[in-house]
Amino acid sequence: MNHLISLELHKLRTTPAAWISLAVTVVLGGLSVASNALVPNPGGPAFGSTAHVSHTLSVAALTSMVMLAMGVVIIAGEYRSRTIISTYLATPRRGRVLVAKLVTATGLGAVVGAVTFGLAWVEAVVIYGARGVHTLPIDLVQLWVGTTVATALFGLLGVALGALTRNTVAAILGGIGWTMIIEIGILASLAPEVAKWLPAGAAVALTTVGAAGTAMLSPWVAAAVLAGWAIALSGVAARFTLSREAH
């Protein structure tokens, strides 16, 4: 299994799209922090307040969507380029290949989430400090851990979705569209009691602190719900991936 994971990491290191995605994540994460902290928002939370800092450090939406796409590419990209055939010939036990891809995406997602939030934290400290706010009034550890867990599990969801569809574009557009449009754009407003039990709702609960999180799932429950969705979808993906022809 360690050998298979090493091979997956090697594939990612030699995939330009992976490096571009990581670079875009870092750049957009930095721009998001700066714009959220510095652009005036009339009627919004006061500068340096819990709500304001929480909004400034809300990079999980970005990292989660990037890892969803990366997870899809890890497996659906191989079907698109037809390298999946040589992968299965080298390792006929497809279950091990799928597990290696799931572990790789989850681990990479944890690193991307943790590093991106860490950089955002440093940037926020500098910005707020320059304007006289030297203590950020939120539970930074909870927010950091929540971002890391949410990003890791969305990487897992991406692999499962890619394994089910085998179509990179359809899986990425479908996954992001469902998350951002159906769950967050529609269900979060029309059926919040349902939405909070779905993947995006659980991820939002994991990365929200202060009064805004009182109507959401607790962090532990949210983590369990998001992990449950990721594991369930991975199980369905395994069921179909292991029995379908590789083409």
C-alpha positions in Angstrom: 0.0 0.0 0.0 2.8 2.4 0.8 4.2 1.8 -2.7 0.9 2.5 -4.3 0.5 5.7 -2.4 4.1 6.7 -3.4 3.1 6.1 -7.0 0.0 8.3 -6.6 2.1 11.1 -5.2 4.5 10.7 -8.0 1.7 11.0 -10.5 0.5 14.2 -8.8 4.0 15.7 -8.8 4.2 15.2 -12.6 0.7 16.6 -13.3 0.8 20.3 -14.2 -2.9 20.7 -13.2 -2.0 19.7 -9.6 0.7 22.4 -9.3 -1.5 25.0 -11.0 -4.4 24.2 -8.6 -2.1 24.5 -5.6 -0.7 27.8 -6.8 -4.2 29.2 -7.5 -5.3 28.1 -4.0 -2.4 30.0 -2.3 -2.9 33.1 -4.4 -6.7 33.2 -4.1 -6.5 32.4 -0.4 -4.2 35.4 0.1 -6.4 37.7 -2.0 -9.5 36.5 -0.1 -8.0 37.3 3.3 -6.9 40.7 2.2 -10.2 41.6 0.6 -12.4 40.3 3.4 -10.3 42.2 6.0 -9.7 45.5 4.2 -12.7 46.1 1.9 -15.4 48.1 3.8 -18.7 46.4 4.3 -21.3 48.9 5.4 -23.7 47.3 7.9 -21.4 44.4 8.3 -19.5 43.3 11.5 -17.1 45.7 13.1 -13.5 45.4 12.1 -11.7 43.0 14.4 -14.9 41.5 15.8 -15.4 37.7 16.0 -17.7 37.7 13.0 -15.3 39.9 11.0 -12.2 37.8 11.7 -14.1 34.5 11.1 -15.2 35.8 7.7 -11.7 36.9 6.9 -10.3 33.5 7.6 -13.0 31.6 5.8 -10.7 29.9 3.3 -12.2 26.4 3.7 -14.7 27.0 0.8 -11.8 27.6 -1.5 -9.6 24.7 -0.3 -12.5 22.3 -0.2 -13.6 23.0 -3.8 -10.0 22.7 -5.0 -9.5 19.4 -3.3 -12.9 18.2 -4.6 -11.5 18.9 -8.1 -8.1 17.4 -7.3 -9.8 14.2 -6.0 -11.7 13.9 -9.2 -8.6 14.3 -11.3 -6.7 11.7 -9.3 -8.9 8.9 -10.7 -11.1 10.3 -13.5 -8.1 11.9 -15.1 -6.6 8.4 -15.5 -9.7 7.2 -17.2 -9.6 10.2 -19.5 -6.0 9.6 -20.5 -6.5 5.8 -20.4 -3.5 5.4 -18.1 -5.9 3.6 -15.7 -5.4 0.4 -17.8 -1.7 0.3 -17.1 -2.4 1.1 -13.5 -4.7 -1.9 -13.2 -2.3 -4.1 -15.1 0.4 -3.3 -12.7 -1.9 -3.8 -9.7 -4.7 -6.1 -10.7 -6.4 -5.8 -7.2 -8.4 -2.7 -8.0 -9.5 -2.3 -4.4 -6.0 -1.5 -3.4 -5.6 1.1 -6.2 -8.8 2.8 -5.1 -7.8 2.8 -1.5 -4.4 4.3 -2.4 -6.1 7.1 -4.3 -8.6 7.8 -1.5 -5.7 7.9 1.1 -3.6 10.1 -1.2 -6.4 12.6 -1.7 -7.3 12.7 2.0 -3.8 13.3 3.0 -3.1 15.9 0.4 -6.4 17.6 1.3 -5.3 17.8 5.0 -2.0 19.4 4.0 -3.6 21.9 1.6 -6.2 22.9 4.2 -3.7 23.2 7.0 -1.1 25.1 5.0 -3.6 27.5 3.4 -5.2 28.3 6.7 -1.8 28.8 8.3 -0.8 31.3 5.6 -4.2 33.0 6.0 -3.6 33.2 9.7 -0.2 34.9 9.3 -1.6 37.3 6.8 -4.5 38.2 9.0 -2.3 38.8 12.0 -0.2 41.2 10.0 -3.3 43.0 8.6 -5.1 43.3 11.9 -2.0 44.2 13.8 -1.2 47.0 11.4 -4.7 48.5 12.2 -4.4 48.1 16.0 -6.0 44.7 16.5 -3.3 42.5 18.1 -5.5 39.6 19.4 -7.8 37.7 17.1 -11.0 37.0 19.1 -11.9 33.6 17.8 -10.9 30.0 18.5 -8.2 29.8 15.9 -7.3 26.1 16.6 -10.9 25.0 16.1 -11.1 26.9 12.8 -7.7 25.5 11.7 -8.6 22.0 12.5 -12.1 22.4 10.9 -10.6 23.7 7.7 -8.1 20.9 7.6 -10.7 18.2 8.2 -13.2 19.7 5.7 -10.6 20.0 3.0 -9.3 16.4 3.5 -12.8 14.9 3.4 -13.7 16.9 0.2 -10.7 15.4 -1.4 -12.1 12.0 -0.5 -15.5 12.9 -1.9 -13.7 14.0 -5.1 -12.1 10.6 -5.6 -15.4 8.8 -5.0 -17.2 11.1 -7.4 -14.5 10.7 -10.0 -14.6 6.9 -9.7 -18.4 6.9 -10.1 -18.5 9.2 -13.2 -15.1 8.5 -14.8 -15.6 11.9 -16.4 -13.4 14.7 -15.1 -15.4 17.7 -16.4 -18.8 16.3 -15.5 -17.6 15.2 -12.0 -16.0 18.6 -11.2 -18.8 20.7 -12.5 -21.4 18.5 -11.0 -19.7 18.3 -7.6 -19.1 22.1 -7.4 -22.5 22.9 -8.8 -24.3 20.7 -6.3 -22.3 22.1 -3.4 -22.4 25.8 -4.3 -25.7 26.1 -6.1 -28.0 23.3 -4.7 -26.8 23.0 -1.1 -25.5 26.5 -0.3 -27.5 28.6 -2.8 -30.9 26.9 -2.5 -31.3 24.4 0.3 -29.4 26.5 2.9 -32.1 29.1 2.6 -35.2 27.0 1.8 -34.6 24.0 4.0 -31.8 24.8 6.5 -32.7 21.8 8.7 -32.1 19.5 5.8 -29.1 21.4 4.4 -27.1 21.2 7.6 -27.0 17.4 7.4 -25.5 17.5 3.8 -21.8 17.7 3.0 -21.6 21.4 2.5 -23.7 22.2 5.6 -21.4 20.0 7.7 -18.3 21.6 6.2 -19.7 25.1 7.0 -20.4 24.0 10.6 -16.8 22.8 10.9 -15.4 26.1 9.8 -17.8 28.5 11.6 -17.1 29.9 15.0 -18.9 32.3 17.3 -22.6 33.1 17.4 -23.0 32.3 13.7 -22.4 28.6 14.4 -25.1 28.2 17.1 -27.8 27.1 14.6 -25.4 24.6 13.0 -24.2 21.1 13.9 -21.6 20.9 16.6 -18.0 20.5 15.2 -17.8 16.8 16.3 -21.2 16.0 14.8 -20.4 17.9 11.6 -17.1 16.0 11.3 -18.9 12.7 11.7 -21.6 13.7 9.2 -19.1 14.8 6.5 -17.0 11.7 7.1 -20.1 9.6 6.8 -21.0 11.1 3.4 -17.4 10.6 2.2 -17.2 7.0 3.3 -20.7 6.1 2.0 -20.0 7.6 -1.4 -16.6 5.9 -1.5 -18.3 2.6 -0.7 -20.7 3.1 -3.6 -17.8 4.1 -5.9 -15.9 0.9 -4.9 -18.9 -1.2 -5.6 -19.1 0.1 -9.2 -15.4 0.7 -9.9 -14.4 -2.9 -8.9 -17.0 -4.5 -11.2 -16.9 -2.3 -14.3 -14.5 -2.7 -17.2 -11.6 -0.2 -17.3 -11.8 1.7 -20.6 
